[in-house]
Amino acid sequence: MHPLASGFLSVLVPVLVQFVLFLRWLHRRMRNDEIVGAFVRDIAANHLPHIYTALHEIAERQGITLPETPMVRFVDLNGHRRSR
């Protein structure tokens, strides 16, 4: 093999390996963020209303008045807001 080609391959192979590892890390990071976002959205939309209802029932039995339950707001990264 030509010495120049051998030197080129000895530089190119580690760079390509590093690039592939970076792409795998980036994909895993983005996927993890999607999963965490879906989990938080699910907790806020499905479970918080039930938790607040139970909290108000417990407070009512104890004779405590609680303020109105807060509205759940989602903030989209594009700047759009939506309420549920």
Secondary structure, DSSP 8 states (H G I E B T S, - for coil): --HHHHHHHHHHHHHHHHHHHHHHHHHHHHHHHHHHHHHHHHIIIIIHHHHHHHHHHHHHHHT---------EEE-TTS-EEE-
